[in-house]
């Protein structure tokens, strides 16, 4: 498989607090890679570094074969989307919310219209174009955020606990969307999660992050059946409590 991200000996500190410790990782094009770990261990910080919202304190980050340190930050960020637990919702129509990224890229109106309608159909919101975004339910708002994230067909989507605040029915819908995005668009998806059951359902490969240290990276099957690190076993069994 072709590598999209190469991370080598990456660390991140905020003042005197070291949040990530010597992370080394490969992420491949077209896979669903999940960063699994409890809250507060550095998952969001690692996602923000991959998205270039934060820069590492030490170490190297290579994106698509090029060292991001020598690239224009905006050019790289323009090839990614990042979604958070609580979606950003603009006080306008669903259509205009989804079209926002295309408008700032100065696409013509006809192209924007086609792309927005296609994106809303993919996430199950066909016919919602004229509805006020602020009237959407929590699950609908998160699906709209997915449409906004995929409408310009980014190379990679980073998801930070995207279903943490949703009921089971909407969790199932979001998981279906994640699988459709990968299968239909070929998008690389990197997701941070503490939900072991969700990771079992979605991931191709898993990295377990504990106390800022990436203790193990492997296929989903290997992680859940024969993990190599005793701490992985303890976390999966629920013996490690944070």
Secondary structure, DSSP 8 states (H G I E B T S, - for coil): --EEEEEEEEEEEETTEEEEEEEEEEEETT-EEEEE--TTSSHHHHHHHHTTSS--SEEEEEETTEEGGGS-HHHHHTTEEEE-SS----SSBHHHHHHHHHHHTT--HHHHHHHHHHHHHHTT-TT-TTSBGGGS-HHHHHHHHHHHHHTT--SEEEEESTTTTS-HHHHHHHHHHHHHIIIII--EEEEEE--HHHHHHH-SEEEEEETTEEEEEEEHHHHHHS-SSHHHHHHHHT----
